[in-house]
Amino acid sequence: MIRSATLPLQTTLPSLSDNSRLKLFSGSANVNLSREVARYLGIDLGPMVRKRFADGELYIQIQESIRGSDVYLMQPTCYPVNDHLMELLIMVDACRRASARQIAAVIPYYGYARADRKTAGRESITAKLAANIITAAGADRVLAMDLHSAQIQGYFDIPCDHVYASPVIVNYIADKNIEDLVVVSPDVGGVARARPVAGVGVGVGDAGGAAGPDVGNPRGLRHGIEHEGGVGLRELAQAEALGVENGHPKARGRWSSTRRGQAWPRSGRGAGACGTSPSGQSPRCGPPECARGRS
């Protein structure tokens, strides 16, 4: 005699909680930033083994199961940019081979972003090249901050989220209550970055045109100021000038050379610089906090 039995069907599928599915790993570029983000989210940084071989090759192994998880890899590609970029690629590949559900590369500082177009023959567009290799490694999404130019978002064949630090900078400057503040951009390309900050000041100007401020050309300053903000050199001489810079490692040197080159009127009350800066820099560029100080 054959007897049959029926098993109760499972009405709900087992699912992971949001906290258990979210994984955050940090590269070696800025571990402190990753720890602060993890503390804010209420999670721990994922365990990872990182070591170098004698010939300089990098070895990375994820020390926990990330199958079906949403993985976020924090790694700014600052100095040394080649090492940090390669480390990010290895981390992405390791997570992809570990069957992660989604891999998001969080890049607070996007290296190789300056060459975003060809300005002469036989040049490489490294911003597009870096985007291609990050995508080829297996990243599903990129989160970047204050890109050198907004068009870099279109270089990725995957979703790219571009966030700005200008709200934080604006709030900080507004709390200072600086009178007669004039916001100045170091070049033509930076005018778009300076405009959001200019809401707390008088106007936006170009401190030297396409050649940059290092040439110390007062004519370039006069043309940019009058064109963008309607502020002439007479008004600027009586104001507190604030330069808005992107993640250029030489931000402090650019604004200091601008003053030495007499692009600022000598009778001006002072000049300062603000902007985002990579956490690691070349020793010849000075300490990482240079962009946060006054020039």
PyMOL commands that set and color helices and strands:
alter all, ss='L'
color gray80, all
select helices_A, chain A and resi 18-21+31-41+81-97+126-137+150-155+166-176+188-200+209-211+213-215+218-228+233-237+251-260+283-285+288-292
alter helices_A, ss='H'
color red, helices_A
select strands_A, chain A and resi 22-26+48-52+58-62+70-74+102-107+141-145+160-163+181-185+204-206+240-245+270-275
alter strands_A, ss='S'
color yellow, strands_A
deselect
rebuild
show_as cartoon
